[in-house]
């Protein structure tokens, strides 16, 4: 899901989640922070809340009571320029781990990463979860706000791959 434009990437910044299972019906495991730094961490999955920091309260806790999204729900989101964009990419490796095993990993990950922010966010979680699921490094770079990100090749970013499926790239209705 596109979160907005950033100066170093024409396509902008994206929210990530990992869908495990049937791409047409399964729901994602995803961090819910989506750009709001320094809030307690929360991860949802197919059944809803998987794990959250004990300090999570109020509206942020309410936001964690939803299930993870389907691939089709990763977009469209409004870009601010009159278009809507979003999408997904099918990754090269599969897993045999169950949702319960993924939930145990996620609970530990949230305990080790209790605060959402620039260095620990949805993309960080996807990298860690993918490695846990497959034993392989996630094949694309994340877009943490660091100087090295300014020089990342488009070939290292998922939304520039030919296999990236845009769920929407259209002009807003007048």
C-alpha positions in Angstrom: 0.0 0.0 0.0 1.5 3.4 -0.9 1.9 5.7 2.0 3.1 8.8 0.1 5.8 10.3 -2.0 9.3 10.5 -0.9 12.0 12.7 -2.6 14.4 9.8 -3.4 11.8 7.4 -4.9 9.3 8.5 -7.6 6.8 5.8 -6.6 6.9 6.7 -2.9 6.9 4.9 0.4 5.0 1.6 0.8 3.5 -0.3 3.7 4.4 -4.0 3.6 2.8 -7.2 4.9 3.4 -10.9 4.1 0.5 -13.1 3.0 1.1 -16.8 3.7 -1.0 -19.3 1.8 -3.4 -18.9 -1.1 -2.8 -15.5 -2.7 -6.5 -15.1 -3.5 -8.0 -15.8 -0.1 -5.3 -15.6 2.6 -4.7 -12.5 4.8 -1.4 -10.8 5.7 0.7 -10.8 8.8 1.5 -7.1 9.1 2.7 -4.3 11.4 -0.1 -1.7 11.9 1.9 1.4 12.6 1.9 2.7 9.1 4.1 5.8 9.4 3.4 7.0 13.0 6.7 6.8 14.8 7.3 6.0 18.4 4.1 4.2 19.1 4.1 0.7 20.7 4.4 -2.1 18.2 1.5 -4.1 17.0 1.2 -7.0 14.5 -2.0 -8.4 13.1 -2.6 -11.7 11.2 -5.3 -13.6 9.5 -7.4 -13.9 12.7 -6.7 -10.4 14.0 -4.3 -9.2 16.7 -1.2 -11.5 17.0 1.0 -9.5 19.3 1.5 -6.0 20.6 3.5 -4.1 23.1 1.9 -4.0 26.5 2.0 -0.2 26.4 -0.3 -0.1 23.4 -3.6 1.7 24.3 -6.4 3.8 22.9 -6.9 4.3 19.2 -3.7 2.4 18.4 -4.9 -0.7 20.2 -8.3 -0.4 18.5 -6.5 -0.3 15.1 -4.9 -3.7 16.0 -8.3 -5.4 16.4 -8.7 -6.0 12.6 -7.4 -9.0 10.6 -4.5 -8.6 8.3 -5.4 -7.5 4.8 -5.8 -9.6 1.6 -3.6 -8.9 -1.4 -6.4 -7.0 -3.1 -6.6 -4.8 -0.1 -3.0 -3.6 -0.4 -4.2 -0.7 -2.4 -5.6 1.3 -3.8 -4.7 4.2 -1.6 -4.8 7.9 -2.5 -1.5 9.4 -3.6 -2.4 13.0 -3.3 -1.9 13.7 -7.0 -5.3 12.5 -8.2 -4.3 8.8 -8.5 -4.7 5.7 -6.4 -2.0 3.1 -6.2 -1.1 -0.1 -4.4 0.0 -3.6 -5.2 1.8 -6.8 -4.3 4.6 -9.1 -5.5 4.7 -12.9 -5.3 7.9 -13.9 -3.6 10.2 -16.8 -4.8 10.1 -19.1 -1.7 7.3 -20.8 0.2 6.9 -22.1 3.7 5.3 -25.1 5.5 5.1 -23.2 8.8 1.6 -23.0 10.3 -0.1 -19.7 11.3 0.4 -20.8 15.0 4.2 -21.1 14.4 4.2 -17.7 12.7 2.3 -16.2 15.6 4.9 -17.6 18.1 7.7 -16.0 16.0 5.8 -12.8 15.9 5.2 -12.7 19.6 8.9 -13.0 20.2 9.7 -10.4 17.5 7.3 -7.8 19.1 8.9 -8.4 22.5 12.3 -7.7 20.9 11.0 -4.7 18.9 8.4 -3.0 21.2 8.4 0.4 19.5 7.4 1.3 15.9 9.7 3.8 14.2 12.0 4.6 11.3 14.4 1.7 12.1 11.8 -0.9 13.1 8.6 -0.9 11.1 6.5 -3.0 8.6 9.4 -3.6 6.2 11.7 -4.7 9.1 9.1 -7.2 10.2 8.6 -8.5 6.7 12.4 -9.1 6.3 12.6 -10.9 9.6 9.4 -13.0 9.0 10.4 -14.0 5.5 13.8 -15.2 6.7 12.1 -17.2 9.5 9.6 -18.7 7.0 12.0 -19.6 4.3 15.6 -19.6 5.6 16.4 -17.1 2.9 17.0 -13.3 3.0 14.1 -11.2 1.8 15.0 -10.5 -1.9 14.4 -6.7 -1.8 15.6 -3.7 0.2 13.4 -1.8 2.5 13.2 2.0 2.5 14.3 2.9 6.0 15.1 6.6 6.2 18.9 6.3 6.0 21.5 8.0 3.8 22.2 4.7 2.0 18.6 4.5 0.8 19.2 7.5 -1.4 21.4 5.4 -3.6 19.4 2.2 -3.8 19.0 0.8 -7.3 15.4 0.3 -8.5 16.3 -3.4 -9.0 16.5 -3.7 -5.3 13.0 -2.4 -4.6 9.9 -4.6 -4.9 7.6 -2.0 -6.5 10.0 -1.6 -9.5 9.9 -5.4 -10.4 8.2 -6.6 -13.5 6.3 -9.1 -11.4 4.9 -6.4 -9.1 1.1 -6.5 -9.5 -0.4 -3.0 -9.2 -3.9 -3.4 -7.8 -4.8 0.0 -9.0 -3.1 2.8 -10.9 -6.0 5.1 -12.0 -7.1 8.6 -11.8 -9.6 9.6 -9.0 -13.2 9.9 -10.1 -14.3 13.5 -10.6 
